[in-house]
């Protein structure tokens, strides 16, 4: 795996959870036409074509054709495809759907889904009282889900200092809903060592939080059944299988010039930890090996690394495991055709020697 892959994952997920590693701009609105979204910020955004930007809080709503209640069950039929699903795990967790825009207040709110019959129909339960159908302009809030306006995007064009565009995966209802912000100017990078990270940090805006990804050494896990001190005892066969442990750390550097003991910065890391878990734990990084078997990233530890009058450094440590197999090895020797057997023997018959020779052709069909 590469540090760049970890950085990309952090840029993709972490700004969805916090603005500690980005610059943030308020977005007054987003409209769409076909597969192009146009965002307007309240202040100059400073973006350029090709820049990455995280859109936060934008909902891609889906219109509702009919919303009717029969006893305690409400059936919603949308005017366009929604992106709602309902797995067994979703049922256990009580997955919800949000409805807005109804003239009847009982239909507006967040409700636990009962079923998702198809891409246009969902049901949920409600009290058996009041209106039996909705009027107004009802919507499924953020019904387009992952195919909506939000997430990590690439700037397609810069219309003005406060307007930019980006591509959509599919056409969605315009305009976007929600309270929207744009986060960019990512303070997430990588380094070969903590010393190099600190050197890079002091050349930046040291009054802001920075994160640096550093890869540790890759090691092979020990085979507990091997009686030697080696990692494993293998012969050159097709049964080669070693587990490679790739550890890596995310070092967060926080400004500490206003503190005298580092307590505030240390406490801040406890708040940051759950966000890093949600950004990295469970993700699969490409190993570059032949085996399709690839294990998820897991958390190892986190703790204090360094403190000075200017900054506080905290390390978050993770690891992922890949599988090294025969296909990643030298392999067998080159094949050499086994064509003939030439045999010569001397048989001692007392005073004489009788030579016996033979030549065997191993071709199935002789030339």
NORMONOR-V675475 format. One line per field, one symbol per residue. ss: DSSP state (A for helix, B for strand, O for the rest). burial: # if it has 24 or more other ideal C-beta (glycine too) atoms within 12 Angstrom, else .. Layout:
ss = ???
burial = ???
This chain:
ss = OOAAAAAAAAAAAAAAOOOOOOBBBBBBBBBBBOOBBBBBBOOOOOOOOOOBBBBBOOBOOBBBBBBBBBOOBBBBBBOOOOOOOOOAAAAAAOOBBBBBBBOOAAAOBBBBBBBBBBOOBBBBBOOOOOOOBOOBBBBBOOOOAAAOOOBBBBBBBBBBOOBBBBBOOOOOOOOOBOOBBBBBOOOBBBOOOAAAAAAAAOOOOOOOOBBBBBBBBBBBOOOOOOOOOOOOOOOOOOOOBBBBBBBBBBBBBBBOOOOOOOAAAAAAAAAAAAAAAAAAOOOOOOOOOOOOOBOOOBBBBBBBBBBOOOBBBBBBBBBBBBBBBAAAOOOOOOOOOOOBBBBBBBBBBOOBBBBBBBBBBOOOOOO
burial = #.#.#####################.#.####...######...#.#...##############..###....#####.#####.#........#.######.#..##..####.#....####.#.......#...########.#########.......######...#######.############..#..##.##..#.#.#########.#.....................#################.....#..##..#..##.###.###.#.#.#.#....##.#.#..#..###...###############..........................................
